[in-house]
């Protein structure tokens, strides 16, 4: 079920809205993952004075599971910064991705972030934005849809939580590392990206037939930068990642741009 949020930012017209995706904090395949987190915090620190809202479109964490009294270690710089921004009045939105689908209430309670578990539409300065991570819409392989249902199952989550974090965390991080290495193989990556990009484009074109009021579709997940005109009114963007590109989208109320962060 998709949510529809009416987030009218007319009272914050001088402010900007930012979008970022696929940060994968805590990953084991970057040469210097801690430095990437510090770079992300520097970006957040640089936009804090003109940001009305920041939308993280999934896979902020490479692995995340909240036990009742335990959460994954690390990420303290990032968590502290979004808590600071939230306390200052900046809306922080976190969409769950395929790597951090198991967000529950911890991040909301500790940082003030708003968690979204489904794609949704947000109205920003009179324009409508369809926001999603990108793996939960469009035509997906059957095996992937089965895995998603398993991950979202309350029963499976209950069974998973009975296993000690020492084993679950290690398994999840090893699986993510192997998956990322396979996904970065050129011959596999190109074919998969073409299929996934076509799936998102087809979905956007079909969705706009029944929802002609949507102005922008913004996705993550694919780890590429892509900007396509769908109609005279609508555009679709895939906004890259914070593993290789350090890219984000910026909406100032009139223009939507994809930018690259450089210190």
N, C-alpha and C positions, 0 to 999 in steps of 0.2 A: 504494500500500500504506500502510495506516495503522499508526502505531506505538502501542504500549500501554506506558506507563511507570508503574511502581509507585513513586510518590514519596510515601512515607508520612512525613508531617511530625509524627508523634506526639512526637518528641523536640524539636520546636520549637513546642509548643502555644501558647506565649505570643506567638509571632511571627505576622505577617500575610503574606498573599500578595496581590500586586498585579498587575493586568492593564491594559495600555494598548495602543493600536493607532493606526495611520495618523497618524504624526507627520510624515512627509514632509520630513525634514531636507534642506536644500539646494534646496527648491522655489523657483520663480520667480514664483509667483502670490500669495504673501503680501506685504503691504506691508512688513513688518519680520520676515523669516524669522530673522535672527540673534537677535533678542530672544525669539522663540518657543523657540529652542534654549536660551537662558539660563533661560527660565521652566521648561522641562523639567528642566534641571539643578537648579534650586532645589527642584522637587518631589522629585527623587531624593534630594537632600541632606536633605530634611525627613523622608523615610521610611526612611532608611538604618539607623536604630537599631532599628526594629521590623519590618523586612522579612526574612522567611525566603527569599522568592523573588519575582522580578519576571518576568512573562511579557509580552513585546512581540509582539502578534499580527499582525505583518506591516506592510509599508510604513513601516518606521522611516525609511528613506531614500527620497527621491523618485526617485533613480536610484543604482544601485550595480553596479559590475562590477569584479571583481578580476583584473587582469593578474598575471603571475607576479611582477613587481617593482614594480608600480604599483597604487595604490588611489585612489579619488576624493578630491579635496582637500576640506578642511573637516571639520566635525563634531568637532573636537578636544575641545571641552568635554564633549560627550556621551560620546565614547569614553573620555576620561580618567575620567569619573565612574563609568561602568559597570565599568571596570577596577578602580577603587578599591573599589567595592562587592563585586565578585567576590573581590578579595584579602581583603576583610573577612569572607568566608564567605557572602555573599548569592548565591543561585543566580540567574544571569541567563540567560533563555531568549529566543531570537530565532526567530520563525517567519518564513519567507520569504513575502513578499506578491507581488502582481503587479508592483510597482515595483522590488523589490529581490530578485528571484528568484535572481540570480547571486551569492549568498554562497558562498564556498568555505571556506578554512581560516584566512584572515587574522584574522577577528574572534575566533575561538576561540584562536588562538595569542597574540594581543596583549591581549585583554581577559578571556579565560576564559569567554566566553559559549558557551552550548550552542545549536547551530543545529538547527532542525527544518525539514525540507523537505516534510513531509506532515502532515496533521491527526493528532492523537494524543490519547490519554486519559491524564490525570494523576490520581492519587489524592492528595488533600490533606485531612488530618485526617479520614479515614474517608469522604469524599465523592468521587465520581468526576466529573471535569470533562472534557467533550469540547471541545478547543480547536482552532480553525482560523482562518485569515485570513477566509475566507468566499467567496472566488472559486473555490475548488477543489472545492466540494461543491454538491449540488443540481443542478437542471436549468439548464444554461447554453447560450446560443446556439451553434450549430455553429461559426460563425466564431471565437468566443472560444476554444472548445476547440482549434481548429486552431492559433491563435496560441500558446496555452499549450504545445502539443506542439512547436512550432517553438522556442520559448524554452528548453524543457527538453532539446532535442536536443543530444547531444554534438557532432555534426557541425556544427550551426549555431553552437554556442559556439566551436568551433575556428576556423571561418571568421570569426566576429566578432572574435576576438582578433587576427587578422592585420591588422585595420584600425587605423590610428593613433587613440589616444584623443582627439586633437584633433577628429576627425570624429565618432566614435561618441558621445562625451559631449555634444557640441553638438546632434546630431540627437535624442538621447534626451530632453534637457531641453526642446527645442522641441516635441517630440511630447507630452510630459507637460503642458506649459503649454497647448497647444491642446486636449488632451483634458479638462483640468480646467475650462477656460473653457466648453467645450461641455457638460460634465457639470453645471455649476452653473446652466445656463439653466433657469428654473423649469419651463417646459412639458416639457422633457426629463427633468429631475431627478425630478419627482414620479412620472411614469410608470415610469421605470427603477427607482426605489426601491421602488415597490409590487411590481413584478415580482420584484426581487431579494429583497425581504423575504419574499414568498410562497414563493419557492424555498427559502430557508433554513428557514422554518417547516415546509414540507412535508418537507424532508430530515430535520429533527429529529424530527418525528412518526413518520416511517418508520423512522428509525434506532433509536428507542427501543423499537419493537416487537420488535426482535431483540437489543437491548441494554438491558433494563429496569433495569440497575444504574446507568445514567448519571443523575446528579442535576442537572447543569448543562451547558448548551451555551453557549459564549461565542464570539462572532464579532466581527470588525471589518469593514473593507472598505466598508461602506455609509455611513460618516460620519454616522450618526444614533444617537440613544440610544433603545433599545427594550428593554422588559422584559416578557416574556410567560410566563404559567403554561401549561405543556403538559399536565401531569397533576398528581395530588395530590402527587407526589414531585419532578417535574422542571420546570425553568424554562429559558428561552432568553433570552440577553441579547445585544444588540448595543451595544458600549460607546463609540460616538462616535468622536472624533478629537482631535488636538492642533493643528488648523488654526483652528477656530472655537470649539469647545466646551471644550477642555482637560479632558476627562473621563477617568475611569479607574474600574476596579472594584476593590473591596477585600473580601477574604475573611479574616475573623478566626477561622475555625474553626467558627463557628456561623451567622454571618449574611453574606450576600453582598450588597453595596450598590454602586450606581453613584454616584460622587461627581464634583463639579466642583472643579478646583483653582483657588484664588484665593490670590494672594500675601498 
